[in-house]
Every structure is written in C-alpha cells, then in structure tokens.
Amino acid sequence: QVQLVESGGGLVQPGGSLRLSCAASGSIFSINVMGWYRQAPGKQRELVATIASNSLTNYGDSVKGRFTISRDNAKNGVFLQMNNLKPEDTAVYYCYLRTPSSYWGQGTQVTVSS
C-alpha cells in the first residue's frame, strides 16, 4: 500500500511564495514519476509539474518560470517551490506518484488572496 502525505499549503498574498512537500511511503519502485496537480472550484484537475526519478521535469504552461519542482529520491519526497503566486493559483494541490500504478494524496489547499 502506498501513502502520500502533503504539507505546506495555506493562505498567501499575491506575489508571495509557498513551498509544498509530499512524502511517499510503501511499496515504491525506484523508477517512478512524482509530481503535483491542482484543482480549482468548478474546474478540471490540471498538471502543475512532474519530475521523474531521472530528474526529467515537466511543467504546466501557467506555472513555468514561477514554480520549481524537486525531489529527494532517498526519502521518496517531492517538493514544489511556488513563487510570485497569483490569485488564479488558488486551488487544492494534490501530490501524485506513478510507480507504475497511480496514487494521489489527500490534497492541500493553497489560497492566494489579499
């Protein structure tokens, strides 16, 4: 059984920064993909960023240049540094792992508002 536990969400003003963390535990293959998706009210879940175990990254167009994804392979952790946050970044952010089955965290709320 694989579990994903997220932390780091909260309320921030426009232009501010937040860092999300996710720790994975359980039966995880060394070759995998971890990442973040988000879902705003009334919208579909969308890609934020993913990072493979070989460090190959992929970003959604709306966050390129502002968000940075990283990982700690030894601890099965993935991180998302979010800078220059905008109100449209407000959403529930979900940690994601493919190993090779797909798993999701419970989500953490990020609210960008003045």
C-alpha positions in Angstrom: 0.0 0.0 0.0 1.3 3.4 -1.0 0.5 6.5 1.0 1.2 10.2 0.1 1.2 12.9 2.8 1.2 16.5 1.7 2.1 19.6 3.8 2.8 23.3 3.3 -0.4 24.8 1.9 -2.0 27.9 3.3 -3.0 31.5 2.6 -0.6 33.9 0.9 -0.8 37.3 -0.6 -0.4 37.8 -4.4 3.3 37.9 -5.2 4.2 35.7 -2.2 5.7 32.3 -2.0 4.9 28.9 -0.6 6.6 25.5 -0.5 4.7 22.3 -0.7 6.1 18.9 0.4 4.9 15.4 -0.1 6.3 12.2 1.5 5.6 8.8 -0.1 5.7 5.6 1.8 5.0 1.9 1.0 6.0 -0.2 -2.0 7.6 2.2 -4.4 9.7 1.2 -7.4 13.0 3.1 -7.8 11.9 4.2 -11.3 8.9 6.4 -10.9 7.3 9.8 -11.5 6.2 12.1 -8.8 4.5 15.5 -9.1 1.7 17.9 -8.4 -1.7 18.5 -9.9 -4.3 21.1 -8.8 -8.0 21.6 -9.0 -9.8 24.8 -8.6 -13.6 25.0 -7.8 -15.6 24.2 -10.9 -12.5 23.3 -13.0 -10.8 20.1 -14.0 -7.7 18.8 -12.3 -4.7 20.1 -14.2 -1.0 19.4 -14.3 1.3 21.6 -12.2 4.6 19.8 -12.5 6.1 16.3 -12.6 9.6 15.0 -12.0 10.9 11.6 -12.9 13.4 9.5 -10.9 16.0 10.5 -13.5 15.2 14.2 -12.7 13.4 14.9 -16.0 10.7 17.6 -15.3 7.5 18.7 -16.9 5.6 21.9 -16.1 2.1 23.2 -16.9 2.2 26.3 -19.1 0.6 28.5 -16.4 3.4 27.9 -13.8 6.5 27.9 -16.0 9.1 30.3 -14.7 7.4 30.7 -11.3 7.2 27.2 -9.8 10.1 24.7 -9.3 9.7 21.0 -8.6 12.4 18.9 -6.9 12.7 15.5 -5.3 14.6 13.5 -2.7 14.9 10.0 -4.1 16.4 8.6 -0.9 13.3 9.7 1.1 10.7 9.4 -1.7 9.8 13.0 -1.3 8.8 15.7 -3.8 8.7 19.4 -3.3 7.1 22.4 -5.1 8.5 25.8 -4.6 5.9 28.3 -5.7 7.0 31.9 -6.3 5.2 35.0 -7.5 1.8 33.4 -6.6 -1.3 34.8 -8.3 -5.0 34.6 -7.3 -5.5 32.1 -10.2 -3.1 29.7 -8.5 -5.8 29.2 -5.8 -6.7 25.5 -5.7 -6.4 22.2 -3.9 -3.0 20.8 -4.7 -2.6 17.1 -5.0 0.6 15.1 -4.7 0.9 12.4 -7.4 3.0 9.2 -7.7 3.2 6.7 -10.6 5.1 3.5 -9.7 3.7 2.2 -12.1 0.2 2.4 -10.6 -1.0 5.9 -9.9 -1.6 7.2 -6.4 -2.9 10.5 -5.1 -2.5 12.4 -1.8 -5.5 13.9 0.1 -4.8 17.4 -1.2 -3.7 20.6 0.5 -5.4 24.0 0.0 -3.5 26.9 -1.4 -5.3 30.3 -1.3 -3.8 33.4 -2.9 -5.6 36.5 -1.8 -5.1 39.9 -0.4 
